[in-house]
Amino acid sequence: MQVLVSVSSVAEAQMVLSAGVRLIDLKETAYGALAALDIPLSAAMVAAVDSYRQQHPQAGIIVSATIGDDCSSAEALSELIQSRLDIGVDVIKLPQTIWANAAYTAVIKAFLAQRVKLIAVLSADHLSGTAAVSTMLQDLASARYWGVMIDTIQKSQAVTALISLDLLGFFVQSAKAHGLYVGLAGGLQLAQVDSLADLSPDYLGFRSGLCLNQRREQPLIKEKLHLVTAKVSAFC
Ligand SMILES: O=C[C@H](O)COP(=O)(O)O
């Protein structure tokens, strides 16, 4: 199991790399849930990751990026994705407002046909029972998404307050059965690592739980970061 950390600056990217994080998620954390960083800043962060990769070629680092909580048109979506691929982002995370919207299906299908790695983010705020989860995962796997994850949109509650451990476990196991790379996130704290690790996701995603006052727009706290990477590495 890996740790994914959402970062919004070059300094944060370097900090999480030094702490042993291998899934670096470029995200604007000052507002929204899956807001996008601009391209110049994203490119500087990718360059910082590339510099680390040169010194640690075996590290297996993956850079993901969000493209926004919504977008204005299919053309805009195409540009949001392509511009991030062009600067070396490995994986693009799409919010449910986009991947579940038929207006964007053709654009997404075209990227998937080129084997671009896309993660469909399922909103914890709207997830219901196992039948709905099964149908969604079947559809996403058939469309050849690379991965899926659950995350919260409203950041006032943790994912575990919104979805039972049974349903989260069902989600993880079903995603794996479809060959999807699977993650869980949403207001996670260190204290939740044990129970979620038991579900065996490929990764747990963090931001607010590692920040000052547990506010995701605040800076990451190095000590919390090290505690969580140490804790998760015990499950690898
Ligand atoms: O992808 C992971 C998310 O950025 C986690 O953010 P959060 O811990 O603030 O919900």
The ligand as an SDF file (V2000), in Angstrom:
LIG
                    3D

 10  9  0  0  0  0  0  0  0  0999 V2000
   -6.4920   12.9290   -3.2070 O   0  0  0  0  0  0  0  0  0  0  0  0
   -6.4180   13.0980   -1.9900 C   0  0  0  0  0  0  0  0  0  0  0  0
   -7.0640   14.2820   -1.4160 C   0  0  0  0  0  0  0  0  0  0  0  0
   -6.4120   15.4670   -1.8040 O   0  0  0  0  0  0  0  0  0  0  0  0
   -7.2430   14.1810    0.0220 C   0  0  0  0  0  0  0  0  0  0  0  0
   -7.6060   15.4430    0.5320 O   0  0  0  0  0  0  0  0  0  0  0  0
   -8.2270   15.5550    1.9700 P   0  0  0  0  0  0  0  0  0  0  0  0
   -7.4250   14.6760    2.8840 O   0  0  0  0  0  0  0  0  0  0  0  0
   -8.1260   16.9930    2.3230 O   0  0  0  0  0  0  0  0  0  0  0  0
   -9.6330   15.0950    1.8580 O   0  0  0  0  0  0  0  0  0  0  0  0
  1  2  2  0
  2  3  1  0
  3  4  1  0
  3  5  1  0
  5  6  1  0
  6  7  1  0
  7  8  2  0
  7  9  1  0
  7 10  1  0
M  END
$$$$
